[in-house]
Amino acid sequence: MAAPPLGPTELRSILAFTVNLARLSGTIILEGAQAIQSASFIDEKKNSADLVTEYDVAVENLVMTEIKNAYPSFRFIGEESYASGVRTALTDDPTFCVDPIDGTTNFVHGFPFCCISLGLIHQKRAVLGVVYNPFLDHLYTAIEGQGSYLTRGTGQPMKLPLAAPKPLPSLSKALIDVEWGSDRATPVIESKCDAYLRLVADPTAVERGRMAHSLRTTGSGALNFCLVAQGAIDVCWEIGCWPWDVCAAIVIIQEAGGSVTSRSLLISERLHADPFTLTPEVLMGREFLVIRAISMTEGETRREAQLRLAKEFYETVGNTAPMLRN
């Protein structure tokens, strides 16, 4: 029997709980960052990795405990529990999908661009998302059908996107976020280098060159999606990510009028009909293209513009299979 839907009032209550949990977790993340920056070890790489794992686990354990106490019937998918061998099937039951520290390389180096990502899936749809960067005190939130917001510090929530959407005639006018990922095998890096070259190259010098305004690499998939929702980034491409990296941010970007697609979804010649239908196959596909909200122009709807840009993007980057080995 399918689980009954969570109503708007109940979702707002869960959001309040999740925001408090994100802020509480943020104190542990800041504590961990300070510990890593203050540490002095002979084997710096090994011990930094150990500290990252320690604080990843500490945050995830806190989150699991608080969720179990507040919502004992809810299921849980987390990065650290997955790494330890726990496999939670995606069902109709309410399920929190959590990345305790997204952007761990930034975390190690003290680069203030990492976050906790808390998403809620219900009836196989992402229905609620909270992404919190404790270093900048930036809080992104969204509930399905109720919009997405950015709260900076103690300020009031600001609806996303922060400004009215503008046209985006082509990738040549776009600021694009890409990532290198953790897989540094030669075929993977060469394929990404070729794709990134075509995105920024002069078309008179490089075949399929788009001469985009520029590329950005910020190191956090969840925050990258949120920057697209905010309107600061036009296009974001994530390949090799996991569901806990993007679940919360998918709700945030979709509620801000953006679109999330992938090469596999585009085979059907359309963007996802229901942006919140989150099948296990799509979520575990580990490749997402995110496009900001775009204003409607004469002869082209917002969704048609996003679809056009998605097709242009994949035509430019070419074969993505070598970039995702497992």
N, C-alpha and C positions, 0 to 999 in steps of 0.2 A: 504494500500500500504506500502510495506517495506521501511524503511528509506534507502537512498543511503549509500554505504559504505564510511567510512572515509579513505582517502588515506594516504600514508606514510608521505607526507609533512604536511598534516593537523594534523596528530597525533603528529608529532614532535613539531608543534606549540603549540598544547594542552599540551604536556609534559612540554615545557618551562614555560607555564602559571602555570601548576600544581606544578612544582618545586618551583617557586617563592611563590606560595600560601602556600606550605608546610613550607618553611623557615619563612614566615611571621607568620604563625600559631605557629611555634616553639617558637617565642619570647613570645607569650601569655602563652604557656605551661610552659616555664621557669619562667615567672613571677608568675604563679599560684603555682608552686612547692615551690618557695621562700616564698610566702604568707602562705602556709600551714606549712612549717617548722618554720616560725617565729611566728605563732599564738600560743596563750596560752589561752585555754578555759577550763572552768570547765567540760563541757560535750565535751570532746575532740573528741570522736567518732562521735557524731552528727554533730558537727561543721566542722570536716574534710570532712564528706560526703557532707555537704552543699557547702563547697568550691570546692570540686571536681565537683559537678553538675554545680556550677557557671562558672567554667572555661571550662568544657565540652561544655556548652551551648554557652559561648562566642566564643570559637573556631568554633563551628559548624555554628553559626550565621555569623561569618566573612566569612567562606567558602561559605555558601549559597549566601551571598550577592555578593561576588566576582564572583562566577560562573554565577549568574543571570545577572550581568553586562556584563560579557565577552561572555557568551553563553546563551542567554535568552531562547532558545528553548530546552536546555538540562533539563532532569529530575534529581531528587535528592532522594537518599535514605541515611538516616543518623541515627546514634544510638539515638541521643536525640530526633529527630523528630519522630522516631518510638516509643520511650518511651512515647511521648506525645499523641500517638494515630494515627499519620499519617501513612497511608499504601499506598505506591507507588508500583503499579503493574509493574513487569518487562516486558517491551515491546521491540520493535526493535529500539526505539528512544535512542539516546545517554543518558546515565544515570550515574551520579557520585554516587559512593557508598562509604560513608565516616565514619570512626571512628575518632572523633576529638582527643581523648586521649585513645589509646589502652595500657593497663597495668596500670589501675587506682590504684591498690593496691601499685604498685611500686611508682607511682606518689605521693601518700599520704606519703609514708615512706622515700621519697627522694632517692630511689634506682634508679640509672640512666639508667633504661631499660624500657622506655615507648616511645611512638611515636604517630605521626599522620599518618593515613593510608588513602590514596586517590586513589580509583580505578575508572576506566571508563569502563562501559559495553555498548556495541553497538551490535545491532542485536542479543541480548541475549548471547554475548560472552564477557568475560573480555579481553579488548584489550590494556589496559594501566594501569600501577601501579606505585605509588610513596609512599614510606614508609620512614619517616624521624624521626630519634632520635635526638632531639636538645641537649640533655645532652652530648652525645658523638660526635655530629655533623657528624653522619653517615647517608648518603642519598642513598637509594636503588631506582633504577628506571628501568622500562622496558616498551617496546612497542612490541606488537605482531609482530613476524617476524623480529625484529630488535635487539634482544638480551637484556640482563639485566646487570646492572652495579652497582657498589658500589663506591661512592665518599666520601672520608674521609677528612673533613675539606676543605681546599682550594686546595687539591690535584686533580690530573686528575682522571676521571672515570676509574675504573678498571673492565674489563669484568668478569662476573661470569660464572662458579665458578672461584675462584682465582688461583686454580692449576688444572692441568690435572686430570680428574676423575680417581679414583682407583677402583679396584675390591672390592666387599663386599660379601664374600662367605656365610656369615650367620649373624644372629642377634648377635651371640656370639662375633663378632668383631665390634659391632656397639656402638656408642654413641647416646643415644636415649633421645629425649626431650618429656616430658609428663607434664601435668598440673593437679592441683587439682580442679580448677573451683570454682564457687561461691556456688554451691549446696552442702551443707555439711550434708544432710540427711544420716542417718546410712547406708541404703542399697547402696547408691551411693558411699560413702567413703569405705565401706567394699569391694565392687566390684572392685574399683580402686586399693585398697591395694592388693587384691588377684592378679590382673593383673600385677601390678608393681613387686610384689614378684616373679612371674614366669619369668618376663623379666630378672631379675638379679640373680635369685637363681641358685645354683649348681644343674645340672640335676640329680646327684646321690642322692640328698637330697629332691628335690621337683619335682613332676611330671610336665612335660612340661617346666621345668626350662631351660633357654637359656644362663644364665651367660653372659649377655651383659657386655661390658666394664664398662658402668655406665649409670645412668639416670641423666638428668638435668631438672630443673624446673625454668624457667626464668621469667614467668609472663606476657609475651606479645605474643599473637598468631601471629600477623603480623611479629614481629621481629624473632620469632622462625622459621617461614617459610623462612625468609631471611637468617638466619644462615644456613639452609639446602641448599639454593641456593648458598651461599658462599662456602660451603663445610666444615664448622666448625662442623656441626651436620649431622649425617648420616640419622637418621629417626626422624620424629616429628609426634606425635599423638595429635590431638586436638578434644575433644569431649565436646559439649555444647557451641561451638562458634556460632557467628552470621555472616551473609554475610559481614557486614562492617568490621569485624575483619580480614577477609581473602581475600577479593576480589582483592585488589591491589597485595598482596603477591602471589596469585595464578599465576598472570602473571609473576612475578619475578622468581618464582621457575620453572615454565614451560620453560621460555626463557633461563634458566640456565641448561636445560637438565634434570631437576628433574621431578618426576611424582606425581600427586595428585590423590588419589583414596579414597574409603570408603568401608565399608562392603557392602553397598547396590550396589555399582558399581561392586564389585567383584562377585556378584551373577551370572553375565553373563560370568564369567571365563575369563575376560580380563580387562585390564586397559581402561580407557575412550578412545574411538577411536579418538576423536578430543579433545585434552586437553583444548581447549578454548570454547567448547560448554557448556555454563553455564545455564542450565535449572533452572527454579525456584525450582524444586524438589531437584536437586542436591545441589544448593546453600543454600537452607533452611534446608537441611538435618542435619546440625549442627554437622557433624562428618567427619573428614578428616585425612587421613594418607599420609604423605609427605615423599618421599624418594629421596635422592640426586642423582645427575648424577653418573652413574656407568660405568666404562670402559667395553668395549666388550671383552669377552674372547672366547677361542676356544669352539665352540659348544653352545654359549649363547649370544644372542644380549643384548644390553643395556636394552631394554624394557622387555625382558624375565627375566633378572636379577631382575629388579624392581618388576615384577609380582611375581616372586618366593619369594622375601622378604616380599611382602605384604601378601601373603598367609601364610607364616611362622609366621608373626606377629599376624594375626587374629587367627590362630590355637593356639598360645601361650596365648593370653589375654582372649580367650573364649567369653562367652556371654556378649555383651556390652549393652544390653537393659536396665538393671537396672541402668546404669550410666547416662542415659538421660531420665529424667521423663517428661520434657516439653520443 
